[in-house]
Amino acid sequence: GFINAYTSREVTAYYARVLQNDVPMAFDILADILQNSILDAKEIEIERGVILQEIGQSLDTPDDVIFDWLQE
């Protein structure tokens, strides 16, 4: 299986896609991620660059600009 995450305007989601027998282990791993995360400054800076790129891309997409405007 695998574990992944994504963020959007309203949601930060962490999820696992595993076989039924592996659900307890996946749950334990996800709980550990949420409860014991270590926020490394270097990794935060790397992610900041990714986020700024995504913001720039959304500003070039008319649908996203209109959606943002309607949310204000």
C-alpha positions in Angstrom: 0.0 0.0 0.0 0.9 3.6 0.3 0.4 6.7 2.4 0.0 10.2 0.9 -1.2 13.7 1.8 -2.6 16.7 0.0 -3.8 20.2 0.8 -6.4 22.5 -0.6 -8.1 25.7 0.5 -10.3 23.9 3.0 -8.6 20.6 3.7 -5.3 19.0 4.7 -5.8 15.3 4.2 -3.6 12.3 5.0 -4.7 9.0 3.7 -3.5 5.4 3.2 -4.5 2.9 0.6 -3.8 -0.5 2.0 -5.1 -4.1 2.0 -7.7 -4.8 4.7 -5.3 -6.7 6.9 -2.9 -3.7 6.9 -5.5 -1.2 8.1 -4.4 -1.3 11.8 -0.8 -0.7 10.9 -1.7 2.1 8.5 -3.8 3.7 11.2 -0.9 3.5 13.6 1.4 5.1 11.1 -1.0 7.9 10.3 -1.6 8.6 14.0 2.2 8.7 14.6 2.5 11.2 11.7 -0.1 13.5 13.2 1.0 13.2 16.8 4.8 13.1 16.5 5.7 15.2 13.4 9.1 16.9 13.4 9.1 20.2 11.5 12.6 20.5 10.1 13.3 24.1 9.0 15.1 23.0 5.8 12.1 20.9 4.7 9.7 23.7 5.5 11.7 26.0 3.2 11.7 23.5 0.4 7.9 23.1 0.8 7.5 26.9 0.9 9.0 27.0 -2.6 6.5 24.4 -3.8 3.6 26.3 -2.3 4.7 29.6 -3.9 4.9 27.9 -7.3 1.4 26.5 -6.8 0.1 30.0 -5.9 1.7 31.4 -9.0 0.1 28.7 -11.1 -3.3 29.4 -9.6 -3.0 33.1 -10.4 -2.5 32.2 -14.0 -5.7 30.1 -14.1 -8.9 32.3 -14.6 -11.2 29.7 -12.8 -8.9 29.8 -9.7 -8.8 33.6 -9.7 -12.6 33.9 -9.9 -13.0 31.2 -7.2 -10.6 33.1 -4.9 -12.4 36.3 -5.6 -15.7 34.7 -4.7 -14.3 33.4 -1.4 -13.3 36.8 -0.2 
